């Protein structure tokens, strides 16, 4: 086994670790600012079996786990657009989850359920689509859904041009 020791040239204060001396592979892998630089399509592999890989192609970026899930731990996790000027989604510890459109919360989880809200101008719409030839329904349960009479369903019927409100009080859906 060989050992590599890096030290700065006298008085320069900089260390450079370079790749093989062939064509475009001769790049600084570790620069003087402490950055680790890898060329396109090269991977940073972590774990005995390359369990985690971070890499970049010329147009896409990847974080890949081959042995299970990826855990992000923070009091707030944000997904932002490329230049960081807009929040796309927020996940807040012990609180809400927000999906955003044009940097405004349009879907939020709340202590008592969920909210769909248009950020400005015009009516808010929640769209529910049934598959071709199938009904579209929204089901609701009151009082923790512990009794048949707690259940209600609004259905747009596929075979007719109407919608109906059903209850489940008798143990089956009825109008």
C-alpha positions as MATLAB code, in Angstrom:
seq = 'XXXXXXXXXXXXXXXXXXXXXXXXXXXXXXXXXXXXXXXXXXXXXXXXXXXXXXXXXXXXXXXXXXXXXXXXXXXXXXXXXXXXXXXXXXXXXXXXXXXXXXXXXXXXXXXXXXXXXXXXXXXXXXXXXXXXXXXXXXXXXXXXXXXXXXXXXXXXXXXXXXXXXXXXXXXXXXX';
ca = [
       0.000    0.000    0.000;
       1.345    3.413   -0.851;
       0.758    6.659    0.959;
       0.272   10.015   -0.693;
       1.172   13.108    1.269;
       0.126   16.526    0.045;
       1.792   19.677    1.210;
       1.789   23.245   -0.003;
       4.800   24.652   -1.762;
       6.808   26.819    0.550;
       5.030   30.130    1.065;
       2.294   29.476   -1.513;
      -0.377   28.139    0.853;
      -2.043   26.174   -1.953;
      -2.377   22.477   -2.683;
      -3.541   21.033   -5.970;
      -4.451   17.402   -6.541;
      -4.644   16.632  -10.259;
      -6.037   13.740  -12.240;
      -4.089   11.667  -14.776;
      -1.946   13.620  -17.204;
      -4.036   12.786  -20.260;
      -6.056   15.161  -22.457;
      -9.045   16.655  -20.606;
      -8.651   14.465  -17.494;
      -5.880   16.747  -16.195;
      -8.171   18.883  -14.048;
      -7.959   20.005  -10.457;
      -9.774   17.371   -8.406;
      -9.270   19.254   -5.147;
      -8.704   22.969   -5.505;
      -7.195   25.501   -3.148;
     -10.625   26.472   -1.793;
     -11.302   22.916   -0.652;
     -13.757   22.160   -3.453;
     -13.880   18.652   -4.878;
     -14.246   18.920   -8.658;
     -15.343   16.062  -10.883;
     -15.807   16.185  -14.656;
     -19.144   15.399  -16.332;
     -20.286   11.791  -15.987;
     -17.867   11.078  -13.106;
     -19.397    9.887   -9.817;
     -18.752   10.483   -6.154;
     -19.512    7.034   -4.712;
     -20.056    6.481   -0.997;
     -20.374    3.141    0.816;
     -18.811   -0.285    0.388;
     -21.016   -1.158   -2.581;
     -21.313    2.347   -4.004;
     -24.580    2.629   -2.050;
     -24.860    6.373   -2.656;
     -23.789    8.171   -5.816;
     -23.770   11.866   -6.622;
     -23.068   12.722  -10.225;
     -23.698   15.113  -13.081;
     -24.088   14.531  -16.790;
     -23.697   17.494  -19.092;
     -27.377   18.419  -18.584;
     -28.777   16.547  -15.534;
     -27.899   16.102  -11.846;
     -28.399   12.905   -9.857;
     -28.494   11.703   -6.261;
     -28.893    7.923   -6.351;
     -29.258    5.448   -3.480;
     -29.103    1.759   -4.394;
     -29.624    0.257   -0.947;
     -32.790    1.928    0.309;
     -34.235    5.346    0.937;
     -32.613    8.764    1.143;
     -33.315   10.573    4.411;
     -33.267   14.353    4.492;
     -33.206   15.710    8.035;
     -33.833   19.351    8.737;
     -36.331   21.558   10.510;
     -37.445   22.719    7.058;
     -36.729   21.156    3.663;
     -37.243   23.300    0.574;
     -37.214   22.446   -3.109;
     -36.319   25.562   -5.087;
     -36.012   26.491   -8.755;
     -32.573   26.537  -10.396;
     -31.590   30.078   -9.387;
     -33.124   29.889   -5.889;
     -35.584   32.702   -6.574;
     -38.739   30.587   -6.110;
     -39.794   27.897   -3.625;
     -41.520   24.930   -5.307;
     -42.292   22.862   -2.176;
     -41.727   23.142    1.583;
     -41.782   20.419    4.215;
     -41.802   21.882    7.740;
     -40.909   19.856   10.848;
     -44.028   19.247   12.928;
     -46.060   21.458   10.637;
     -47.318   21.966    7.138;
     -46.328   20.539    3.803;
     -46.763   23.057    0.991;
     -46.866   22.600   -2.759;
     -46.366   25.923   -4.458;
     -47.200   27.461   -7.816;
     -45.403   30.633   -8.846;
     -43.959   30.831   -5.299;
     -47.395   30.838   -3.607;
     -48.800   27.974   -1.497;
     -51.643   26.351   -3.454;
     -51.889   23.077   -1.482;
     -51.141   22.860    2.230;
     -51.533   20.160    4.841;
     -52.968   21.528    8.059;
     -53.564   20.250   11.581;
     -57.234   19.765   10.693;
     -56.858   18.558    7.080;
     -55.753   20.228    3.870;
     -56.274   23.486    2.012;
     -56.391   24.193   -1.712;
     -56.183   27.914   -2.372;
     -55.702   30.011   -5.447;
     -53.064   32.649   -4.662;
     -54.920   35.532   -6.334;
     -57.676   36.472   -8.773;
     -60.528   34.156   -9.672;
     -62.202   31.100   -8.209;
     -60.299   28.174   -6.709;
     -60.887   24.813   -8.380;
     -60.168   21.298   -7.163;
     -60.327   18.948  -10.142;
     -61.139   15.249   -9.717;
     -61.117   13.168  -12.924;
     -62.482    9.664  -13.321;
     -60.847    7.364  -15.889;
     -62.564    6.973  -19.269;
     -66.045    5.509  -18.652;
     -65.682    5.707  -14.839;
     -67.284    7.938  -12.177;
     -65.432   10.689  -10.325;
     -66.093   10.868   -6.572;
     -65.144   12.745   -3.454;
     -65.756   10.852   -0.214;
     -66.036   12.466    3.188;
     -66.299   10.996    6.670;
     -67.445   12.964    9.701;
     -66.930   12.093   13.369;
     -63.767    9.989   12.722;
     -65.727    7.746   10.343;
     -66.621    5.349   13.147;
     -70.259    4.840   12.030;
     -71.827    4.144    8.624;
     -73.905    7.329    8.917;
     -70.652    9.373    9.044;
     -69.889    8.705    5.352;
     -70.939   10.851    2.396;
     -69.968   10.771   -1.253;
     -70.389   13.254   -4.103;
     -70.243   11.502   -7.466;
     -70.280   12.692  -11.061;
     -71.801    9.723  -12.881;
     -70.026    8.551  -16.022;
     -73.132    7.101  -17.667;
     -75.347   10.140  -17.119;
     -75.003   13.877  -17.218;
     -75.675   14.334  -13.515;
     -74.061   14.190  -10.131;
     -75.396   12.710   -6.937;
     -74.931   12.990   -3.230;
     -74.864    9.620   -1.459;
     -74.823    8.568    2.186;
     -73.767    5.234    3.667;
     -76.105    5.135    6.667;
     -77.629    1.757    5.703;
     -74.247    0.122    5.001;
     -74.365    0.756    1.239;
     -74.294    3.920   -0.861;
     -77.753    5.417   -1.365;
     -79.199    8.740   -2.495;
];
